[in-house]
Every structure is written in structure tokens, then in C-alpha cells.
């Protein structure tokens, strides 16, 4: 098949970008012709790895492009004419490519792969300013809740009025959780296709001292502050436990200060942003990986990566994370934002190395069975074939 992949960004600046590039490369490895069309916007100063590009930017001009990017339309029209795809696979289009590109897809079998809340939440979190989940439909409620200004609400309204999902033969989500959230707001979802992660070597045997790992951007919704408060409670019962934090972000200085104020700075290693191999090496020492997200993660890629490594996972009992972790088998769950509950379940693992090994081994088995790139591509190709049977619109 000739598969055209559409995504807002063409740099490896996040999990979504890593996944779309991995999908392109895996499709090529199976003999398909696959090209990736993105904007030129660079959220991080990294090289573009897409095959075709249109104009994009992370400057304030992006607010205009989110509603209408005429250069995306012109470039995509040319690519569609020259490449003549059998299937068009769209991931993210609302932050750079804009809804203007959607009418061009009508003659082609097309699939929308939803991986976040952008279709139903203009700020892409479905979370209120106080950290609680939002169950309101986007619109005036966004301003009433303090999430958006009136101009922002107006821009979001225009963008959504221009977003016609009937061009897609098939709509898939990256988790059952996201599928349910979309259906609750009247959006058709045909199936859930979980993300896949690369098969990596099993981590080395666990060392004698208990280590907790965290990986991710240091932003409020990731809940690292909750983890630090849990560490205070945990160290009273397991004084030798340590925490390694792999990642960077705007909250780093504040989190380092919080760790010092809590009296645990000597037990927490802030490693900053690490390349993938460096992160795998550092996190390979962890008895358990904590994913204490305050918000409802659409999927929870870092949990899947930890499971593939053979590491037990303790995560928030919310969103897609609750689908990743089987309590008592691959790890444990705790209510989001509850440091006491998080400390209690972490204690079960860091007190018992044999338990940590067993949970990690089970997590690895599940990841190899359900969460590999190959398994993901199998499901995606089946969805592409279903689109082709639909024959376009």
C-alpha cells in the first residue's frame, strides 16, 4: 500500500512524534510505501525527520494557523496528486496543519488516529484549573472555568466549526479510555489501537538498594510534586530508598527547591533530559517506575516503556494508565494526587525485591505480547485495509 501519514510536527520532540516516525519506518520495513507530511514547526531545536513539509511555527502566529493554514492546503494538494495514496492516516492536525486540509481527503480512504483530547478540549487536557477532571463540553464552559479567554474560546469555536470528521472512513483511539471520552461527546470511534514501544533488552537484575524511577516532562500535570511528598512518607519506613527523575521542564527548579524544603534533596537525583539510551540505562536501576500523573493520561507511554524494560509500574488510577497496569500482576495503582496512597503502594514494592522482580517480569511478558511496535503496526494495517474497503468518501 501507499500510505500518507499526516501529523503536525516533524521533529522527535515528543511521544506522538516518535510513534508516527516509528510507524512510517515499520510500514516501509513491511514493503509499503509510506511518507510523512508535517509542518516545519519545531517545538524543540531538533532536525526535521518528515518527508514532506508545509509552513508551521511555534510563534504566536500558530494561533492563526490552527484555524487556517493555507500553505498546508497547497502543499498537501500537491503531495496527494503526486503520491496518490491508497490510505491517508491522520494523527494530529489541529495545532499546525489546521482543519482546512480535511476536505482534500474526501477522495481517499482516510483514517483518523486520535491520541489526545484536542478534538474535545481546546487546551488538550480535559482538566480544570484546580486539577480535577473536566466533564463539560467545550465552549462557553471553557471561559467560565477559567481555562480560556473569550478570544481563545472564539478561536476554538471557529476551528471546531471547520473540523468535519465525516471525511474519515475510520476513527481509532489510542486507548479504550480515549474512545469512551470521545463517544461521550458524540464522536464516532470504531476501535482502540494501543500504542507500541520498541522491544528493548531486559534491564539488569535489581541492585540491593531500592530505587524509584520517574520519566517525563517536569510540568504540573505529571504529578512529580505528589511523588516528592510520597517520598517523605516512604523514607520514614524505608530510609534507604532513592528517587531518580529523568526529564526536564519548567517546573524543575521549583521541584528541586521542594525536595530541599521537604528534607529529601539528598535522596533525589534530578538527571535532566536524557537521550533514549541514557534514559534506559538510568531507569534500568529502578525497582519500580512511578507515573503519578495528576491528569487523565490518554495512554501512558512511559508506563508501557517501563513494562517493556521489565520494570514494575505504580501509576495513577486514571485515564489510559489504568489500562496499562494490572494491580498485583504488573504493578499497582493509586488515586491521582494522593501522596499517602502513592507512598503505601510504592512501599509494597521497595520493601520486597523479589516482588519487584516478579511484577517486572509479568510486565515484560504483557508488553511483549500486546505493546510492541509490530503488534501496533498489525492493528494499524488492518485498520488501513478496512478503510480501503470503505473506498473513500
C-alpha positions in Angstrom: 0.0 0.0 0.0 0.9 3.6 -0.4 0.3 5.3 2.9 0.4 9.0 3.5 0.9 9.9 7.2 -0.2 13.4 8.4 1.0 14.9 11.6 1.5 18.5 12.9 5.2 18.1 13.9 8.2 16.5 12.1 10.8 16.6 14.9 11.2 13.9 17.5 10.1 16.3 20.3 7.5 14.1 22.0 6.0 10.6 22.2 3.5 11.3 19.4 6.3 12.2 17.0 8.4 9.2 18.0 5.3 7.0 17.4 4.4 8.4 13.9 8.0 8.1 12.7 8.3 4.5 14.1 5.0 3.7 12.3 6.4 5.1 9.0 9.6 3.2 9.3 7.8 0.0 10.3 5.4 0.2 7.3 8.4 0.7 5.0 10.0 -2.3 6.6 7.0 -4.4 5.6 7.2 -3.3 2.0 4.7 -0.5 2.0 5.4 3.0 0.5 5.0 5.4 3.4 5.7 9.1 3.6 5.2 11.5 6.5 3.8 15.0 5.8 4.2 17.6 8.6 4.7 21.3 9.3 8.1 22.8 9.7 7.3 23.9 13.3 9.9 22.9 15.8 8.8 22.7 19.5 12.4 21.8 20.3 15.6 22.6 18.3 15.7 19.2 16.6 16.1 18.2 13.0 13.0 17.5 10.8 12.6 13.8 10.1 9.5 14.1 7.9 9.5 13.6 4.1 7.2 16.5 3.1 6.6 19.7 4.9 4.4 22.8 4.9 4.9 26.0 6.8 4.4 25.9 10.6 5.6 27.9 13.6 5.6 27.8 17.4 5.4 31.6 17.4 2.1 33.4 18.3 1.2 33.1 14.6 0.4 29.5 15.3 -3.0 30.7 16.7 -3.9 31.7 13.2 -2.6 28.5 11.6 -4.6 26.4 14.0 -7.7 27.6 12.3 -6.4 28.0 8.7 -3.1 27.1 7.3 -3.3 27.8 3.5 0.2 26.7 2.8 -0.7 23.3 4.3 -3.5 23.0 1.8 -1.4 24.0 -1.1 1.4 21.6 -0.2 -0.8 18.7 0.7 -2.8 19.1 -2.6 0.5 18.6 -4.5 1.6 15.6 -2.4 -1.8 13.9 -2.8 -1.7 14.4 -6.6 1.9 13.1 -6.9 1.8 10.3 -4.4 -1.7 9.0 -4.9 -2.0 7.3 -1.6 -4.1 4.2 -1.0 -4.8 5.4 2.5 -4.3 8.6 4.4 -3.5 8.2 8.1 -4.0 11.4 10.2 -2.7 11.8 13.7 -2.5 15.4 14.8 -3.8 18.3 12.6 -5.3 20.9 15.0 -2.1 22.7 16.1 -0.4 23.3 12.7 -1.9 21.7 9.6 -5.4 23.1 10.5 -8.9 21.7 9.6 -8.5 23.3 6.1 -6.7 20.2 4.9 -9.6 17.8 5.7 -11.7 18.4 2.5 -8.7 17.3 0.4 -9.0 13.8 1.9 -12.6 13.1 0.7 -11.5 11.2 -2.5 -9.1 9.0 -0.5 -9.7 6.2 2.1 -8.8 8.0 5.3 -8.2 7.1 9.0 -8.1 9.5 12.0 -5.9 8.2 14.8 -6.9 10.1 18.0 -4.1 10.2 20.6 -5.2 13.1 22.8 -8.1 15.3 23.8 -7.7 18.0 21.2 -10.9 17.2 19.4 -12.9 17.8 22.6 -10.8 20.2 24.6 -9.1 23.4 23.2 -6.3 23.2 25.8 -5.9 19.4 25.3 -6.1 18.4 28.9 -9.8 17.8 29.9 -8.6 19.2 33.3 -9.9 22.2 35.2 -7.5 24.8 36.7 -7.9 23.1 40.2 -6.6 19.8 38.7 -9.9 18.0 38.7 -11.2 16.3 35.5 -13.4 18.3 33.2 -16.7 16.7 32.1 -18.1 19.8 30.3 -18.3 20.2 26.6 -16.0 22.7 25.0 -17.5 26.2 24.6 -18.6 28.9 27.0 -17.8 26.5 29.8 -14.1 26.8 29.0 -14.2 30.5 29.9 -16.5 30.0 32.9 -14.0 27.5 34.3 -11.1 29.9 33.9 -9.4 27.8 31.2 -9.6 30.2 28.3 -10.1 33.9 27.5 -13.0 34.9 25.3 -10.7 35.4 22.2 -9.4 31.8 22.8 -13.0 30.5 23.1 -13.8 32.2 19.8 -10.8 30.8 18.0 -11.6 27.3 19.3 -15.2 27.7 18.1 -14.1 28.6 14.6 -11.6 25.8 14.5 -14.2 23.2 15.6 -16.8 24.5 13.1 -14.3 23.9 10.4 -13.4 20.4 11.6 -15.5 17.9 9.6 -14.8 14.3 10.7 -17.1 12.8 8.1 -14.2 12.7 5.7 -12.8 9.8 7.7 -13.7 6.2 6.8 -12.4 5.1 10.2 -11.7 6.7 13.6 -9.4 4.9 16.1 -8.2 5.9 19.5 -5.0 5.0 21.3 -6.8 3.6 24.4 -10.3 2.5 25.4 -10.3 5.4 27.8 -9.9 8.0 25.0 -12.5 6.1 22.9 -15.0 6.4 25.8 -14.3 10.1 26.3 -14.8 10.8 22.6 -18.0 8.8 22.4 -19.3 10.6 25.5 -19.1 13.8 23.4 -20.7 12.4 20.3 -17.7 11.4 18.3 -17.7 8.1 16.5 -14.8 5.8 17.4 -14.5 2.4 15.6 -11.9 0.8 17.8 -8.9 1.4 20.1 -5.4 0.6 18.9 -2.9 0.9 21.8 0.5 2.5 21.1 3.5 0.3 20.6 7.0 0.7 22.0 10.3 -0.7 20.7 11.5 -4.1 22.1 14.5 -3.3 24.2 16.8 -5.5 26.2 15.6 -6.7 29.7 17.0 -4.4 32.4 19.8 -5.9 34.6 19.0 -7.7 37.9 17.9 -5.3 40.6 20.6 -4.0 42.9 20.5 -4.2 46.7 19.2 -0.7 47.3 15.6 0.2 46.4 15.3 2.8 43.7 12.2 4.5 42.3 12.3 5.9 38.8 10.3 8.7 37.1 10.5 9.7 33.4 8.7 12.6 31.8 8.4 16.4 31.4 8.6 18.3 34.6 5.2 20.1 34.4 2.4 20.2 37.0 0.1 17.6 35.3 2.8 14.9 35.7 2.5 15.0 39.5 6.2 15.0 40.5 5.3 17.1 43.5 3.0 14.4 44.7 5.8 11.9 44.3 8.1 14.0 46.3 5.6 14.2 49.1 5.1 10.5 48.9 8.9 10.1 49.2 8.8 11.9 52.6 6.3 9.4 53.9 8.1 6.5 52.3 11.5 7.3 53.7 10.2 7.2 57.3 9.6 3.5 56.7 12.2 2.7 54.1 15.1 5.2 54.8 17.4 3.8 52.1 15.0 4.4 49.2 16.1 6.8 46.4 14.3 8.5 43.6 15.8 9.2 40.1 14.0 11.8 38.0 14.7 11.6 34.2 13.3 14.6 32.4 13.3 18.4 32.3 10.8 21.2 32.1 9.7 24.5 33.5 9.0 23.0 37.0 12.5 21.6 37.5 13.8 24.4 39.7 10.7 24.5 41.8 10.7 20.8 42.3 14.4 20.8 43.3 13.5 23.5 45.8 10.5 21.5 47.1 12.7 18.4 47.6 15.1 20.5 49.6 12.3 22.0 51.7 10.9 18.5 52.4 14.4 17.4 53.6 14.8 14.7 50.9 17.1 16.5 48.4 19.9 14.1 49.2 17.7 11.2 48.2 16.5 12.6 44.8 18.7 12.7 41.7 17.4 15.1 39.0 19.1 13.9 35.9 17.6 16.4 33.4 16.7 15.5 29.8 18.4 12.3 28.7 18.7 10.7 25.3 16.7 7.5 24.9 19.6 5.1 25.5 20.8 7.2 28.5 17.3 7.1 30.0 17.1 3.4 29.5 20.4 2.9 31.3 19.4 5.2 34.2 15.9 3.8 34.6 17.1 0.2 34.4 18.3 0.5 38.0 14.7 1.2 39.2 12.9 -1.4 41.2 9.6 0.4 40.3 8.7 3.3 38.0 6.3 5.8 39.3 3.8 7.5 36.9 1.9 9.8 39.4 0.1 11.9 36.8 -2.5 14.4 38.1 -4.3 14.5 34.8 -6.0 11.6 33.0 -3.3 10.4 30.6 -4.7 9.4 27.3 -2.5 6.3 27.1 0.6 6.5 29.3 3.6 5.7 27.0 6.2 5.9 29.8 4.4 3.1 31.6 4.5 0.9 28.5 8.2 1.7 28.1 8.9 0.7 31.7 7.0 -2.5 31.3 9.0 -3.3 28.2 12.1 -2.8 30.2 10.8 -5.3 32.8 10.1 -2.8 35.5 7.1 -2.8 37.8 4.9 0.3 37.5 3.0 2.2 40.1 0.7 4.7 38.4 -2.3 7.0 39.0 -5.6 5.2 38.8 -7.0 7.3 36.0 -7.2 7.6 32.2 -5.3 5.3 30.0 -2.8 4.4 32.8 -5.5 2.2 34.4 -5.4 0.1 31.2 -1.7 -0.3 31.3 -1.2 -1.6 34.8 -2.8 -4.7 36.2 -2.8 -4.3 40.0 -0.9 -7.1 41.7 0.4 -8.5 38.4 2.4 -5.8 36.7 2.3 -3.1 39.4 -0.2 -1.1 41.4 -2.5 1.9 41.1 -3.1 4.8 43.4 -5.7 7.6 43.3 -4.3 10.6 41.4 -2.9 13.3 43.7 -2.9 11.2 46.9 0.6 11.2 48.2 -0.3 8.9 51.1 -1.8 6.2 48.9 1.1 6.5 46.5 3.6 6.0 49.3 1.7 2.9 50.5 1.7 1.1 47.2 5.3 2.1 46.5 6.3 0.7 49.9 4.9 -2.7 48.9 7.4 -2.9 46.1 10.5 -1.2 47.6 10.3 -3.4 50.7 10.4 -6.6 48.6 13.0 -7.1 45.8 11.5 -10.5 44.9 8.1 -8.9 44.4 9.6 -6.1 42.3 11.3 -8.8 40.1 8.1 -10.8 39.8 6.0 -7.7 38.9 8.6 -6.6 36.4 8.8 -10.0 34.8 5.0 -10.0 34.3 5.0 -6.5 33.0 7.6 -7.5 30.4 5.5 -10.5 29.3 2.5 -8.3 28.8 4.5 -5.7 26.9 6.0 -8.2 24.6 2.5 -9.7 23.9 0.5 -6.5 23.5 2.6 -3.4 23.3 5.3 -4.0 20.7 5.7 -1.8 17.6 5.0 -4.9 15.5 1.7 -5.6 17.3 0.7 -1.9 16.8 1.5 -2.0 13.1 -0.5 -5.2 12.7 -3.5 -3.4 14.1 -2.9 -0.3 12.1 -2.5 -2.2 8.8 -5.8 -4.0 9.5 -7.5 -0.6 10.0 -6.0 0.7 6.8 -7.4 -2.3 4.9 -10.8 -1.6 6.5 -10.5 2.0 5.2 -9.8 0.8 1.7 -12.8 -1.5 1.8 -14.7 1.6 2.6 -13.3 3.2 -0.6 -13.0 6.8 0.4 -15.9 9.3 0.7 
